[in-house]
Amino acid sequence: MFDDGSMDEFDEDCTFSFWDLSMVTPRSVADASFTYNIEDINAISDHLGIPWERSKDLPFALITTFIGLQWDLDACMVGLGLKKIKKYIEAINKWGV
């Protein structure tokens, strides 16, 4: 909230329903339970001219690593991923602690 009492919203207000894209692109068994998958997102991004780094695409999952953090959506927990843990241990060892 700002000093004048107003608020800015930067997220979807859910006034529009989700598109069911489940029949638009081929799906893996893992993606079959979702109404869209990463290929649908890539197709829409291409259509809109939004550059998207495909090498960073990840399959949908309840537990995944993103921005170096391990996300567990079922448990509502976020922690350090193994790569980050190793990085920080190496940095601490270099400090001579």
C-alpha positions in Angstrom: 0.0 0.0 0.0 1.3 3.5 -0.9 1.3 6.5 1.4 -1.8 7.9 -0.2 -3.7 4.6 0.6 -3.8 3.4 -3.0 -2.5 0.0 -4.1 -1.1 -1.1 -7.4 -1.9 -4.6 -8.7 0.6 -6.4 -10.8 -1.1 -9.8 -11.0 -4.0 -11.3 -12.9 -7.3 -10.3 -11.5 -9.0 -13.5 -12.8 -11.7 -11.6 -14.7 -10.9 -13.7 -17.7 -11.2 -17.5 -17.7 -8.3 -19.7 -18.6 -8.2 -21.1 -22.1 -8.4 -24.9 -22.2 -5.5 -25.7 -24.6 -5.4 -29.4 -23.7 -6.3 -30.4 -27.2 -4.0 -28.0 -29.1 -0.6 -29.6 -28.7 0.5 -33.2 -28.1 0.9 -34.0 -24.4 2.9 -36.3 -22.3 1.1 -38.3 -19.7 2.5 -35.9 -17.1 1.0 -32.9 -18.9 -2.3 -34.5 -19.6 -3.8 -33.2 -16.3 -3.1 -29.6 -17.2 -5.2 -27.3 -19.4 -1.9 -26.0 -21.0 1.7 -27.1 -21.2 5.1 -25.5 -22.0 4.5 -26.0 -25.7 1.3 -24.0 -25.5 3.2 -21.2 -23.7 5.9 -21.2 -26.3 3.4 -21.1 -29.2 1.6 -18.1 -27.6 4.9 -16.4 -26.9 6.0 -16.9 -30.5 2.7 -15.5 -31.8 3.1 -12.4 -29.6 6.8 -12.0 -30.6 8.0 -12.5 -27.0 11.5 -13.8 -27.0 11.7 -16.9 -24.8 14.8 -18.9 -23.9 13.7 -22.5 -24.8 16.7 -24.0 -23.1 15.3 -22.9 -19.8 11.9 -24.5 -20.3 11.0 -26.9 -17.5 8.3 -29.5 -17.5 5.4 -28.8 -15.1 6.0 -30.4 -11.7 5.0 -30.0 -8.1 8.7 -30.1 -7.1 11.1 -28.2 -9.3 14.2 -26.0 -9.3 13.8 -22.4 -10.5 16.2 -19.5 -10.0 18.4 -21.9 -8.0 15.8 -22.6 -5.4 14.0 -25.9 -4.9 10.2 -25.3 -4.9 7.8 -27.8 -3.4 4.2 -26.6 -4.2 2.4 -29.4 -2.3 4.4 -28.6 0.9 4.4 -24.9 0.3 8.2 -24.8 0.9 11.2 -23.3 -0.9 14.8 -24.2 -0.2 18.2 -24.1 -1.7 18.8 -26.4 -4.6 21.9 -28.7 -4.6 23.8 -26.5 -7.1 23.3 -23.4 -4.8 24.3 -25.4 -1.7 27.5 -26.5 -3.4 28.2 -23.0 -4.6 27.8 -21.5 -1.1 29.8 -24.3 0.6 32.7 -23.6 -1.9 32.5 -19.9 -1.2 32.6 -20.5 2.6 35.5 -22.8 2.2 37.4 -20.1 0.3 36.8 -17.7 3.1 38.8 -20.1 5.4 36.0 -20.6 7.9 
